[in-house]
Amino acid sequence: MTTDFNEKQIRILHVAEQLFAEKGFDGTSIRNIAKEAKINIAMVSYYFGSKERMLEALIISRTADLKIQLENLLREDLAPMDKLEKLIDLYLTRIQKNRCIYQIMHFELSNKKRAINIKSFTEVKRRNVDSLREIITQGQEEGVFRKDINIYLIPPTVMGTFFHFHMNRPLYEEILDLRTDEAFNNYIKNELSAHIKQTIKALLTHEN
């Protein structure tokens, strides 16, 4: 699937993302998307074919610049731990911004009731893991990180913590007094982010 989208396609994808977030993937039809985007339903089908293909295009459009950002990060003259923290910041920012897409894709992949080409989604995750491996390998060579690290379990540790916090928002709003969207999002940006970094740092540097 192409990574180049014209203005009309971008508008359709923006509408689709909003409706998926509001109504859910199953609750949103191509007709709903066409009506909200003020475009002929045949044109939506022409551009994307189906909701599943539209979701794939949405993932591509939201991650098109990720490869460049990761490459720039890896080239920076920083200590491995500093690179790792910046990688986590990048990761959390993207999950926060695109959490609707992540949640929908993970649900679709887990229930397997539809055939979705997961290549684009898997490629995003592969780039994350490759960048993480490069940073950790550098840290191991410099004697900063432990040698017996399971790299593949670090991304789910980050993502699992983030989504647990989001899925239990009513609880944390109450016990942490996060009564507004701004307060909730600021807590994620600051306290939750710091907690995740501290957790990953402990996994990489502390002996069992």
Secondary structure by P-SEA (a helix, b strand, c coil): ccccccaaaaaaaaaaaaaaaacccccccaaaaaaaacccaaaaaaacccaaaaaaaaaaaaccaaaaaaaaaaaccccaaaaaaaaaaaaaaaaaacaaaaaaaaaaaaaccccccaaaaaaaaaaaaaaaaaaaaaaaaaccccccccccaaaaaaaaaaaaaaaaaaaaaaccccccaaaaaaaaacaaaaaaaaaaaaaacccc
